[in-house]
Amino acid sequence: MLETIKAIPNRVKILLLFFLLALAGFYVMLPGQLFSAPTSYVLEDADGVLLNATIAKDGQWRFPYNENIPEKFITCITSFEDNRFFDHPGMDLIAIVRAAKKNINGGRQGASTITMQVTRLALNNNKRTVWNKIKESILALRLEFGYSKKQILSLYASQAPFGSNVVGLDAAAWRYFGRAPYKLSWAEMATLAVLPNAPSLVHPGKNRQSLLEKRNRLLAQLLHSGKMSKQDYSLALQEDLPQKPLPLPQDAPHLLQRFAKEHAGEYSKAKSTIQFSLQQNVNKIIQQRQQQYKGNGINNICALVLDVETGNALAYSGNSYDSGNSDIQSDVDIIAAPRSPGSALKPFLYAAMMGDGILLPHSLVPDIPTQIAGYTPQNFDKDFDGAVEASMALSRSLNVPAVRLLQQYKYQRFYETLKQVGITTLNNPADHYGLSMILGGCEVNMWQLAGAYASMARIINHDERNKGKILSPDIHAPQYLDSRVKNGKEINFPFDAVSIYFTLQAMQEVMR
């Protein structure tokens, strides 16, 4: 083998080395990450309907890369920009020759393929020089070696400029037509297909006729090539052009805020567990209630709807959203904000004491004037009932019995119980809160509180299936990104199914 290599002439060796180096350079010339520009945070509902999106850090509406692009866009963009896209290896020699002839004769015509345009966008270099064209052509060949045609179209659709500060097909569809790309008509898709070629045409009141003519020429081309029916063509011609850019949906701004905070640096687009119609209905109710309450100085209101079985958030309205009124702090997500829970912790104490056998639903508890180390709890109505059944004390949310029971159970122990059920917002030691903890003298957020109650409900619902055991998949915080845990092990929990059942039964006796 060594003798054979030695026998090869030096000139051939040099040529071979040069070829190998060129091949290696060709391979590494394409960066691992083509595009690094910041993207918008995008949140969809469980069915993929857009709930909310933020503008990217650089001031552009640029949605994250989407590998799924509508067939209509593929048809329109290839017909308009690159008719032989699926046949050439990245650069179109026929188009280059045709463009050269026309340019020599004083005309003006480009020969950039969609693949070359992707490389130009990746290089962020819009100078139309011969050297840049050569560079784009070589990079386009390399791109075709590493990516499929569908992937290249997806890259183009995600990064092409669509006028003003709109980048990518997804953002353009929502900004100009208020719908997802797959819901656009032929006329709307043709309008977007011609925009990357001349993004300035979309400005309201400017160049409208030029945009209309370009769109209609593309529609005629689709008709003549048999890619569009006569009926679709005649209907498309009657459609108007988009007017000024539309605002994007703002149906779950606080959940988007939560998503952006919790997943910054990981990914910027997600399909949530939210149900769109329910979310909108909850938002309407929140707005109506806020209008009623603000006369009494109550400016903030929130609502959270969970599916008990999964713990999935079906609706998340963190506040009555009013972007034009900063005084009421509507941007604050009250669901995530630690606040006084009021009497919402009392059921945990009753369930814990029933689980320990210290208390029964019909046990008599004292509702009498009480003073403990200078602390004098009072009922809401300032009255006392003497001796009341434990279930009645809970249903009426009596303060004095709750404080006396906590004194018996020990607030230090109850502090640990709250942590066991998923309350992690108690930022101070137990002694800081003392007995006032049971009356809301601590900080708890709605998210964890709702999750704890949902966990209790799952324990009851699955008691027969789990043969009285409490399994870890039943005890978890709410989630807005579906990630179910199917298998789990038996765990210790401060309440059992029976104590939870009697606690929830008492809560249903509340007289409003």
C-alpha positions as CSV (number, residue, x, y, z in Angstrom):
1,M,0.0,0.0,0.0
2,L,2.8,2.4,1.0
3,E,4.7,1.6,-2.2
4,T,1.6,2.3,-4.3
5,I,1.2,5.8,-2.6
6,K,4.9,6.5,-3.3
7,A,4.4,5.7,-6.9
8,I,1.7,8.4,-7.3
9,P,3.2,11.5,-9.0
10,N,3.6,14.5,-6.7
11,R,1.4,16.6,-8.9
12,V,-1.5,14.1,-8.5
13,K,-0.9,14.1,-4.7
14,I,-1.1,17.9,-4.6
15,L,-4.3,17.8,-6.7
16,L,-5.8,15.1,-4.5
17,L,-4.9,17.0,-1.3
18,F,-6.4,20.2,-2.8
19,F,-9.6,18.3,-3.6
20,L,-9.8,16.8,-0.1
21,L,-9.3,20.2,1.5
22,A,-11.9,21.8,-0.8
23,L,-14.3,19.0,0.1
24,A,-13.7,19.5,3.8
25,G,-14.2,23.3,3.3
26,F,-17.4,22.7,1.4
27,Y,-18.7,20.5,4.3
28,V,-17.8,22.9,7.1
29,M,-18.7,26.2,5.3
30,L,-22.4,26.0,6.5
31,P,-22.8,27.0,10.1
32,G,-24.4,24.6,12.5
33,Q,-27.1,27.2,13.3
34,L,-28.2,29.1,10.3
35,F,-30.4,31.7,12.1
36,S,-29.8,33.0,15.6
37,A,-32.1,36.1,15.6
38,P,-34.4,36.3,18.6
39,T,-38.0,35.0,18.2
40,S,-41.3,35.9,19.6
41,Y,-42.8,33.9,22.5
42,V,-45.8,32.1,21.1
43,L,-48.5,30.2,23.1
44,E,-51.2,28.1,21.5
45,D,-54.2,26.3,23.0
46,A,-54.6,22.6,23.1
47,D,-55.8,22.5,19.5
48,G,-53.0,24.8,18.1
49,V,-55.1,28.0,18.1
50,L,-52.9,31.1,18.8
51,L,-53.6,32.5,22.3
52,N,-50.8,35.0,22.6
53,A,-47.5,36.2,21.2
54,T,-44.9,38.7,22.2
55,I,-42.7,40.8,19.9
56,A,-39.1,39.5,19.7
57,K,-36.3,41.3,21.6
58,D,-35.1,43.1,18.4
59,G,-38.6,44.6,17.7
60,Q,-39.6,42.1,15.0
61,W,-42.6,40.0,14.8
62,R,-40.7,36.7,14.2
63,F,-42.3,33.5,15.2
64,P,-40.1,30.4,15.9
65,Y,-39.2,28.0,13.1
66,N,-42.2,26.0,11.9
67,E,-41.5,22.9,9.9
68,N,-45.2,22.7,8.8
69,I,-46.0,25.0,5.9
70,P,-49.3,25.0,4.0
71,E,-49.4,23.5,0.5
72,K,-50.9,26.7,-0.8
73,F,-47.8,28.6,0.2
74,I,-45.5,26.0,-1.3
75,T,-47.5,26.3,-4.6
76,C,-47.5,30.1,-4.5
77,I,-43.9,30.8,-3.5
78,T,-42.4,28.3,-5.9
79,S,-44.5,29.5,-8.8
80,F,-43.6,33.1,-8.1
81,E,-39.9,32.9,-6.9
82,D,-38.5,29.6,-8.2
83,N,-40.5,27.5,-10.6
84,R,-37.9,24.7,-10.9
85,F,-37.2,24.6,-7.1
86,F,-37.8,20.9,-6.8
87,D,-35.6,20.1,-9.8
88,H,-32.4,22.2,-9.4
89,P,-29.5,21.5,-6.9
90,G,-29.6,24.9,-5.2
91,M,-28.9,27.1,-8.2
92,D,-30.8,27.2,-11.5
93,L,-28.5,27.4,-14.5
94,I,-31.4,28.0,-16.9
95,A,-32.5,31.0,-14.8
96,I,-28.9,32.3,-14.6
97,V,-28.4,32.2,-18.4
98,R,-31.8,33.8,-19.0
99,A,-31.0,36.6,-16.5
100,A,-27.6,37.2,-18.0
101,K,-29.0,37.6,-21.5
102,K,-31.7,40.0,-20.2
103,N,-29.2,42.1,-18.1
104,I,-26.8,42.3,-21.1
105,N,-29.7,43.7,-23.2
106,G,-30.3,46.4,-20.7
107,G,-33.1,44.7,-18.7
108,R,-33.1,43.7,-15.1
109,Q,-33.8,40.2,-13.9
110,G,-32.6,38.1,-11.0
111,A,-31.7,34.4,-10.9
112,S,-31.7,33.7,-7.2
113,T,-33.4,30.5,-6.2
114,I,-35.3,30.0,-2.9
115,T,-32.3,28.1,-1.6
116,M,-30.0,31.0,-2.5
117,Q,-32.4,33.4,-0.8
118,V,-32.2,31.3,2.4
119,T,-28.4,31.6,2.4
120,R,-28.6,35.3,1.8
121,L,-31.0,35.7,4.8
122,A,-28.6,33.5,6.9
123,L,-25.6,35.7,5.9
124,N,-27.7,38.8,6.5
125,N,-26.1,40.4,3.4
126,N,-28.3,42.2,0.9
127,K,-25.6,43.6,-1.3
128,R,-26.1,42.3,-4.9
129,T,-22.5,41.9,-6.0
130,V,-21.1,39.2,-8.2
131,W,-19.0,37.9,-5.3
132,N,-22.0,37.6,-3.1
133,K,-23.9,35.8,-5.8
134,I,-21.1,33.3,-6.2
135,K,-20.9,32.8,-2.4
136,E,-24.7,32.4,-2.2
137,S,-24.6,29.8,-5.0
138,I,-21.9,27.7,-3.3
139,L,-23.7,27.9,0.0
140,A,-27.0,27.0,-1.7
141,L,-25.4,23.8,-3.1
142,R,-24.1,23.0,0.4
143,L,-27.5,23.7,1.9
144,E,-29.2,21.3,-0.6
145,F,-26.7,18.5,0.5
146,G,-27.7,18.9,4.2
147,Y,-31.4,19.8,4.0
148,S,-34.4,18.4,2.3
149,K,-36.5,20.6,-0.1
150,K,-39.3,20.8,2.5
151,Q,-36.8,21.9,5.2
152,I,-35.4,24.6,2.9
153,L,-38.9,25.9,2.2
154,S,-39.7,25.9,5.9
155,L,-36.5,27.9,6.6
156,Y,-37.5,30.4,3.9
157,A,-41.1,30.6,5.3
158,S,-39.8,31.3,8.8
159,Q,-37.2,33.9,7.9
160,A,-38.4,35.8,4.8
161,P,-39.3,39.5,5.3
162,F,-42.9,40.4,4.9
163,G,-42.8,44.1,5.3
164,S,-42.5,46.5,8.2
165,N,-41.3,44.5,11.2
166,V,-42.9,41.3,10.2
167,V,-40.7,38.3,9.5
168,G,-41.9,34.8,8.6
169,L,-45.1,33.4,7.2
170,D,-46.7,32.7,10.6
171,A,-46.3,36.2,11.9
172,A,-47.4,37.7,8.5
173,A,-50.6,35.6,8.4
174,W,-51.6,36.9,11.8
175,R,-50.5,40.5,11.3
176,Y,-52.1,41.0,7.9
177,F,-55.1,38.6,8.0
178,G,-55.7,37.7,11.7
179,R,-55.5,34.0,11.0
180,A,-53.1,31.1,10.9
181,P,-51.4,30.4,7.6
182,Y,-53.3,27.2,6.9
183,K,-56.6,29.1,7.0
184,L,-55.7,31.6,4.3
185,S,-57.4,31.8,1.0
186,W,-55.6,31.6,-2.4
187,A,-55.7,35.4,-2.7
188,E,-54.3,35.9,0.8
189,M,-51.6,33.4,0.3
190,A,-50.7,34.8,-3.1
191,T,-50.4,38.3,-1.5
192,L,-48.0,37.0,1.1
193,A,-46.0,35.1,-1.6
194,V,-45.2,38.2,-3.5
195,L,-44.2,40.3,-0.5
196,P,-40.7,39.0,0.3
197,N,-39.8,40.0,-3.2
198,A,-40.8,43.6,-2.4
199,P,-41.7,44.0,1.3
200,S,-42.3,47.7,1.1
201,L,-45.5,47.1,-1.0
202,V,-47.5,46.2,2.1
203,H,-47.5,49.7,3.7
204,P,-51.1,50.9,3.9
205,G,-51.8,53.6,1.4
206,K,-48.6,53.1,-0.5
207,N,-48.0,51.0,-3.7
208,R,-51.4,49.3,-3.3
209,Q,-51.9,49.1,-7.0
210,S,-48.4,47.5,-7.5
211,L,-49.2,44.9,-4.9
212,L,-52.6,44.2,-6.4
213,E,-51.1,43.7,-9.9
214,K,-48.3,41.4,-8.6
215,R,-50.8,39.3,-6.7
216,N,-53.2,39.0,-9.7
217,R,-50.3,38.1,-12.0
218,L,-49.4,35.3,-9.7
219,L,-53.0,34.1,-9.5
220,A,-53.2,34.1,-13.3
221,Q,-50.0,32.1,-13.4
222,L,-51.5,29.5,-11.0
223,L,-54.6,29.3,-13.2
224,H,-52.7,28.8,-16.4
225,S,-50.4,26.2,-14.9
226,G,-53.4,24.2,-13.7
227,K,-52.6,24.6,-10.1
228,M,-55.8,26.6,-9.4
229,S,-59.4,26.2,-10.6
230,K,-61.3,28.8,-12.6
231,Q,-63.8,29.2,-9.7
232,D,-61.0,29.8,-7.1
233,Y,-59.3,32.2,-9.5
234,S,-62.5,34.3,-10.1
235,L,-63.2,34.4,-6.3
236,A,-59.6,35.3,-5.5
237,L,-59.6,38.3,-7.8
238,Q,-62.6,39.8,-5.9
239,E,-60.7,39.7,-2.5
240,D,-59.3,42.9,-1.1
241,L,-55.8,43.5,0.0
242,P,-54.9,43.7,3.7
243,Q,-55.2,47.1,5.3
244,K,-53.1,48.1,8.3
245,P,-51.4,45.4,10.4
246,L,-53.7,43.7,12.9
247,P,-53.0,43.3,16.6
248,L,-52.2,39.7,17.6
249,P,-54.5,37.8,19.9
250,Q,-54.2,38.6,23.6
251,D,-56.3,35.8,25.1
252,A,-53.9,34.6,27.8
253,P,-51.3,37.3,28.4
254,H,-50.5,36.3,31.9
255,L,-50.0,32.6,31.0
256,L,-47.7,33.7,28.2
257,Q,-45.8,35.8,30.7
258,R,-45.5,32.8,32.9
259,F,-44.3,30.6,30.0
260,A,-41.7,33.1,28.9
261,K,-40.3,33.3,32.4
262,E,-40.3,29.6,33.1
263,H,-38.9,28.5,29.8
264,A,-36.5,31.4,28.8
265,G,-33.6,30.0,26.9
266,E,-35.3,26.6,26.3
267,Y,-37.9,27.1,23.7
268,S,-40.2,30.0,22.7
269,K,-43.3,28.3,21.3
270,A,-45.6,25.8,23.0
271,K,-49.0,24.2,22.7
272,S,-50.7,24.6,26.1
273,T,-53.5,22.7,27.7
274,I,-55.8,25.7,27.5
275,Q,-59.2,25.3,25.8
276,F,-59.7,28.3,23.6
277,S,-63.5,28.8,23.9
278,L,-63.4,28.3,27.7
279,Q,-60.6,30.8,28.0
280,Q,-62.5,33.4,26.1
281,N,-65.6,32.8,28.2
282,V,-63.6,33.1,31.4
283,N,-62.0,36.3,30.1
284,K,-65.4,37.8,29.5
285,I,-66.7,36.9,32.9
286,I,-63.5,38.4,34.5
287,Q,-64.0,41.6,32.5
288,Q,-67.6,41.9,33.5
289,R,-66.9,41.3,37.2
290,Q,-64.1,43.7,37.2
291,Q,-66.4,46.4,35.9
292,Q,-68.8,45.7,38.7
293,Y,-66.1,45.7,41.5
294,K,-63.9,48.6,40.5
295,G,-66.5,51.0,41.8
296,N,-65.6,49.6,45.3
297,G,-61.9,50.0,44.6
298,I,-61.4,46.4,43.6
299,N,-59.3,46.6,40.5
300,N,-57.8,43.1,40.2
301,I,-59.5,39.8,39.6
302,C,-58.4,36.4,38.3
303,A,-59.7,32.9,37.5
304,L,-58.1,29.5,37.1
305,V,-60.0,26.4,35.7
306,L,-58.3,23.0,36.2
307,D,-59.2,19.6,34.9
308,V,-59.1,17.5,38.1
309,E,-58.1,14.2,36.4
310,T,-55.0,15.6,34.7
311,G,-54.3,18.8,36.6
312,N,-54.2,20.6,33.3
313,A,-55.1,24.3,33.2
314,L,-58.1,24.7,30.9
315,A,-58.5,28.4,31.4
316,Y,-55.9,30.9,32.9
317,S,-57.0,34.5,33.4
318,G,-54.3,36.1,35.6
319,N,-56.0,39.5,35.9
320,S,-58.5,41.7,34.2
321,Y,-56.3,42.7,31.4
322,D,-56.2,46.4,30.4
323,S,-53.0,47.3,28.6
324,G,-53.9,51.0,28.5
325,N,-54.4,51.4,32.2
326,S,-51.2,51.1,34.2
327,D,-52.7,52.3,37.4
328,I,-54.6,49.1,38.2
329,Q,-51.5,46.9,37.5
330,S,-53.4,44.6,35.2
331,D,-50.1,43.2,34.0
332,V,-49.5,41.5,37.4
333,D,-50.4,37.8,37.3
334,I,-52.4,37.3,40.5
335,I,-52.6,33.5,40.0
336,A,-48.8,33.4,40.5
337,A,-48.6,36.2,43.1
338,P,-48.3,35.1,46.7
339,R,-51.2,36.6,48.7
340,S,-53.1,35.9,51.9
341,P,-55.2,32.8,51.4
342,G,-57.9,33.9,53.8
343,S,-59.8,30.9,55.1
344,A,-58.7,28.6,52.2
345,L,-56.2,26.7,54.4
346,K,-58.9,25.6,57.0
347,P,-60.0,22.5,55.0
348,F,-56.4,21.2,55.1
349,L,-56.3,21.4,58.9
350,Y,-59.6,19.6,59.3
351,A,-58.6,16.9,56.8
352,A,-55.2,16.4,58.6
353,M,-56.9,16.1,62.0
354,M,-59.5,13.7,60.7
355,G,-56.7,11.7,59.0
356,D,-55.0,11.4,62.4
357,G,-58.2,10.4,64.2
358,I,-58.1,13.5,66.3
359,L,-61.3,14.9,64.8
360,L,-64.6,13.5,63.4
361,P,-67.2,15.3,61.3
362,H,-69.6,15.4,64.2
363,S,-67.1,16.1,66.9
364,L,-68.0,19.1,69.0
365,V,-65.5,21.9,68.9
366,P,-65.6,25.0,71.2
367,D,-66.7,28.3,69.6
368,I,-66.2,30.5,72.7
369,P,-64.3,33.7,73.6
370,T,-60.6,32.7,73.3
371,Q,-57.3,34.4,74.2
372,I,-54.0,32.7,73.5
373,A,-50.8,34.5,74.6
374,G,-52.5,37.9,73.9
375,Y,-54.0,36.7,70.6
376,T,-57.8,37.0,70.5
377,P,-59.3,35.5,67.4
378,Q,-62.8,36.6,66.3
379,N,-65.4,35.1,64.0
380,F,-66.6,37.2,61.0
381,D,-69.9,37.9,62.6
382,K,-68.3,38.7,66.0
383,D,-70.5,36.1,67.7
384,F,-70.0,32.7,69.3
385,D,-72.0,29.5,69.1
386,G,-70.6,27.7,72.1
387,A,-70.2,24.1,70.9
388,V,-70.5,23.3,67.2
389,E,-69.9,20.2,65.1
390,A,-66.6,20.2,63.3
391,S,-68.2,19.9,59.8
392,M,-70.5,22.9,60.7
393,A,-67.5,24.9,61.9
394,L,-65.8,24.3,58.6
395,S,-68.8,25.0,56.4
396,R,-69.4,28.3,58.2
397,S,-65.7,29.0,58.2
398,L,-65.6,29.9,61.9
399,N,-62.3,31.4,62.9
400,V,-62.3,30.6,66.7
401,P,-62.7,26.8,66.3
402,A,-60.0,26.8,63.6
403,V,-57.5,28.6,65.8
404,R,-58.2,26.4,68.8
405,L,-57.8,23.3,66.6
406,L,-54.5,24.6,65.2
407,Q,-53.3,25.1,68.7
408,Q,-54.1,21.5,69.4
409,Y,-52.6,20.2,66.1
410,K,-49.5,22.6,66.5
411,Y,-48.8,25.2,63.9
412,Q,-45.3,23.9,63.4
413,R,-46.7,20.6,62.3
414,F,-49.3,22.3,60.1
415,Y,-46.6,24.3,58.5
416,E,-44.9,21.0,57.3
417,T,-48.3,19.7,56.3
418,L,-48.8,22.6,53.9
419,K,-45.4,21.9,52.3
420,Q,-46.4,18.3,51.8
421,V,-49.5,19.2,49.9
422,G,-47.5,21.5,47.5
423,I,-47.5,24.9,49.2
424,T,-43.9,26.2,48.7
425,T,-44.4,29.9,49.0
426,L,-44.1,30.0,52.8
427,N,-40.8,32.0,52.8
428,N,-40.6,32.4,56.6
429,P,-40.2,29.9,59.4
430,A,-43.4,28.6,61.2
431,D,-42.8,30.7,64.3
432,H,-43.1,33.8,62.0
433,Y,-46.7,32.9,61.2
434,G,-47.9,31.2,64.4
435,L,-51.6,30.5,64.8
436,S,-52.5,33.4,62.4
437,M,-51.5,31.0,59.6
438,I,-54.9,29.3,59.7
439,L,-56.7,32.6,59.1
440,G,-54.6,33.7,56.2
441,G,-51.6,35.1,57.9
442,C,-49.2,33.7,55.4
443,E,-48.5,33.9,51.7
444,V,-49.9,31.3,49.2
445,N,-50.5,31.6,45.5
446,M,-53.7,30.5,43.7
447,W,-51.7,28.1,41.4
448,Q,-50.4,26.0,44.2
449,L,-53.6,26.2,46.2
450,A,-55.7,25.0,43.3
451,G,-53.2,22.2,42.7
452,A,-53.5,21.0,46.3
453,Y,-57.3,20.8,46.1
454,A,-57.1,19.1,42.7
455,S,-54.7,16.5,44.2
456,M,-57.2,15.9,47.0
457,A,-59.9,15.3,44.5
458,R,-57.8,12.9,42.5
459,I,-57.1,10.9,45.7
460,I,-60.9,10.4,46.2
461,N,-61.6,9.6,42.5
462,H,-58.8,7.0,42.3
463,D,-59.2,5.5,45.8
464,E,-61.0,2.4,44.6
465,R,-58.6,1.9,41.7
466,N,-55.6,2.4,43.9
467,K,-57.0,0.1,46.6
468,G,-56.7,2.8,49.3
469,K,-53.1,3.7,48.4
470,I,-52.0,7.2,47.5
471,L,-49.8,7.2,44.5
472,S,-47.3,9.9,43.4
473,P,-49.0,10.7,40.0
474,D,-52.1,11.9,41.9
475,I,-50.1,14.5,43.8
476,H,-48.7,17.3,41.7
477,A,-49.0,21.0,40.9
478,P,-51.2,22.2,38.0
479,Q,-49.6,22.2,34.5
480,Y,-50.3,24.2,31.4
481,L,-48.0,22.1,29.2
482,D,-49.3,18.6,29.1
483,S,-46.8,16.1,30.6
484,R,-48.7,13.4,32.3
485,V,-47.0,10.9,34.7
486,K,-48.5,7.5,34.2
487,N,-46.6,5.4,36.7
488,G,-45.7,6.1,40.2
489,K,-45.1,4.7,43.7
490,E,-47.0,4.9,47.0
491,I,-46.2,8.0,49.0
492,N,-47.0,9.3,52.5
493,F,-49.6,12.1,52.4
494,P,-51.1,14.0,55.3
495,F,-54.7,13.2,54.3
496,D,-56.4,9.9,53.4
497,A,-59.4,9.5,51.0
498,V,-61.9,9.2,53.9
499,S,-60.8,12.4,55.6
500,I,-60.7,14.3,52.3
501,Y,-64.2,13.0,51.5
502,F,-65.7,14.3,54.7
503,T,-63.8,17.6,54.4
504,L,-65.2,18.2,50.9
505,Q,-68.7,17.1,52.0
506,A,-68.6,19.8,54.7
507,M,-67.4,22.4,52.2
508,Q,-70.5,21.7,50.0
509,E,-72.8,22.7,52.9
510,V,-71.7,26.4,52.6
511,M,-74.6,28.8,52.7
512,R,-73.9,31.7,50.3
